[in-house]
């Protein structure tokens, strides 16, 4: 019977986590794209913003954790980006913005950086 070394399991776990993060960001991008087409006041927009909020709330929680092993400066930058996404999403939800393109572009950049 084959036993995995700790480093193999840890590497797989990191790769699995990155894959899950990429998947959830891809889903968020898909929802935001549909919302952009449907318009800011649409049910699609509400669903997209709520989903994006859940995603970034979870990511921000992880980034703020002392157990997070990313470099401190990178974590701070990602937290700033996440807070901007949440603020911009709220502005769309309240009818003060229609900046779906900004949310989509930034989300794509973050997702593509997880490779």
Steps between C-alpha positions, in 0.01 A plus 500: 500500500635841402525762771525868416769711657390807693652730235304324223173536691576863583586577136179333383301694756645831380437403137145391586436825686626708206284297264191557716578873519538513120169317456310730734651812340410364156141450615494852641626636166230307314230641727638854470509469121135391493416784739670754275282383210181504711565839660578633844148470643440146378465181706818381326687801635377437853600133480843587355574762764387273785714214367802729456449632854500148645812408304695809603382491860642148525822598321545808719450290811771261382733783397462663841578178686838482674526145362500625140847437358494752216752784530365784711515760221314273256233430761459874564466567126243224457304627800494849346378356170236291675371800694478700176302220335258490794455880495450509123253212519304688765497811280353293216244346733393846618471631144795741530719313250485258209871409509463129427797526264730602786378216721541249217846624398642501853348158573657360183840640594481346849375167363771485235765577761411181687668278241 
